[in-house]
Amino acid sequence: MLDPTKLYPKGLTTVAWFRQVAPSPRVGPRYYLIDFGHSRRYDPADSIPHERDLRVGDKSAPEHCNPDELLCNPFPTDIYYLGNLLREYFLDTKNYCHPTRIGLDFLRSLVEDIVKENPSDRPTIDDVVMRFDAIVKSLSLFRLQALTQLGNQTLFFPSAYVARRLKFALMLRSPLPKIAASPSRALTATQDFYTSKRQQIAVPTT
């Protein structure tokens, strides 16, 4: 989900598609990955979540491939879905009908950790955000302004791209939007809540 407020200050409708739009690197719109249909709220005081898995559109989560494991901690599974989206849509582009994206290999190591087979080995969302922030800060301006997709472009696309990069360089404008603050990590006391599997207690038989 995209918040278009900054992109279209005067609003946008399907009958007024020609309204002026601000370039996204300049205003920094926010994107949200949501699924309200399967959303739930958990309290760390209630112990580690232990829920029946929800088989959504992406059915590739390793913990969902074991018919004997019907209950799991949903947080590592959500992290897997995020990583698999990045892997399939931005890195490998196996199941999407668009040209292969380029120049995003710096995400590969992070994505591989996000989609690890063992749910307890996956990072929390705080870890993901902090690692991503560190990765982005390590990239040069040249790398941040590089093309990420080729194909299906018009004849004038390369010249427009070069002109935009030159304009940004002359204006000393960063290709990244300004953010309010650097990401921070949640309390380490809740680490198990987001990563661990609840231990099963055997019930003695009589």
N, C-alpha and C positions, 0 to 999 in steps of 0.2 A: 504494500500500500504506500502511496506517495502523498505527501502533504504538498499540494501545488500552490499554496498561498504566496510564497515568495517568487515562484516562477511566473505566476499570473496575478500581479497585484490588483488588476481590475476584474479578476474573475474569469472563468472560462466556461463556455457552454458549447454544445455541439453545433449550434447555429451561429456561433461567433468564434469559429476556430482560427480566424485570421488575426485575433488580438495579439498585441506585442508580448513576446515572451523573453524573460531574462535568461541569459546563459546559465546553466546549472553550476559550472565551477565558480561563478561569481556570487551566487546567492546561497548555495549549499542547501538544497532541499533535503528534508528528512525522509528516509524510507523505513517502512515497518514490515516485518514478516509476522503475519498474524494468522490465527485460525480460531476465531471465536466459537466455532461450532464444537471444538474439543477443548475449550479452555477450562481450567480448574484452578482453584486457589488453595495453597497449602501453607501450613504454619509449622516452622521448625520445631516448635514446642510439642507437636504431635508425633514426633519420631520420624524416621525415614519413610517417605511415601512408598506404598506397596499397592499398585493398582493393576487391574487387568489391562493388558495392552490394547491400544486403539489402532486398528489397522486402517491407516488413511491411504491417500493416493500412493505414497512411497511405501512399498512393502518390503524394502530391501534391508531393513535394520536386522542385524544378526540375532538379536534377542527375540525377534519375532519368527525366526526360522526353526525354533525348537518347540515342538508341540507340547513338550512336558513343562515348559516355562511359560505359564499363562499370566503370571504376576511379575511386575518389575517396577523399578524406580523410573518414573516417566521423564525425569530431567535429562539423564544421559541420552535417552532416545530422542528428545527434542534437539539436543546438540548434534546427534547423528544426522537428523533430517537437515539441519542447517548446513553441515559439512557436505552432505551428499548433493544438496542443491548447488553449492559452490563448485563441487567437483564436476557434476554433469552439465551445468549450464555455462560455467565460465572456464573450466579447465579442459575437460574431455569432450564436451558437447556431443555426447552420444545420442541422446534421445530428443534433441531439439533441431528444428529445421532452420538453422542459420549458419553462416560461415564460422569456421574455427576461430576462436579468439586467440590473440597473440599477446606476448609480453606480460602474462600474468603468472608465470612460473614461480614468482616469489611467494605465491600463496600455497604452493604444493605441500611444503613441509607442515604448515599449520593445518591444512585440510586433512592430510593423512593422519594426524593425531586426533582430529575431531571424529573421524570415522573408524577408529580402532574397533576391532571385533569385541573386545571385552569392555562393556559399558563403564566399569569402574576406572579404566585407564584413560577415558576421555576427559578433556579439560572442562571446567565449568565455563559458563558464558562470561564471567568476569575474566578468567584466564584468556579466553579467546579474544576479548576486546583489548586487553592489555598487550597481548602478543601482536595483534594486528596493528595497534598503535605504534609499537616499537618497530615493526617491519616497515611501515609507511615512513616513519621518521628516518629510517636508514637509506631510503631511496633518494636518488638525485632528482632535481627538477626536470632534467631531460627525460628520465625514466617515467616520472609521473605524468608528463605531457605526451608520452608516446602513444601511437595508435594501438588500439586493442582489438580491432576487427577489420578485415579486408573482405572485399567482394561486394557485389551489388551496389557499387558506388558510381556516382556520375563522373563525367569527364572532368568536371571542375572541382571535385572533392579534394585531390591532393593540394592544389593551389590554395583552396580555402583553408585547409588544415594548416599549411605552412604559414599563411598570413595570420591566422589566429595565434599560433605559437609565437610569431614575431611580435605581434601586438602585446601579448602577455609579457614577453621578455623586456620590451621597451618600457612598459609600465611598471616593471618590477612586481608583477602580480603573481601570487602563488597559485598553482593549479588546484590547491586544496582550499575548501572553505574554512573559515575560522570557527572553532568550537569554543564553547563556554569554559570548559575545564578539561584537564587530562582525565582519562578513565581511572577509576580506583577499584580496588578489590574488596569484596564483601568480607565480613568477619570470618576468620579461618575456623572459628568454632562451628560454623555451619557447612564446612567442606563436605563432611560425610553425608549431610542431608541432600546435597546436590549430586553426589557421585556414587554413593555406596548402595549396596543391595541389602535389604533388611535380612538379618539372620533368622532363619526359621528355627523355632523351638519344637523339638520332638515331643509329642504328647504320648505319655506312657499308656500302654494298653493293659487292660485288666483281664 
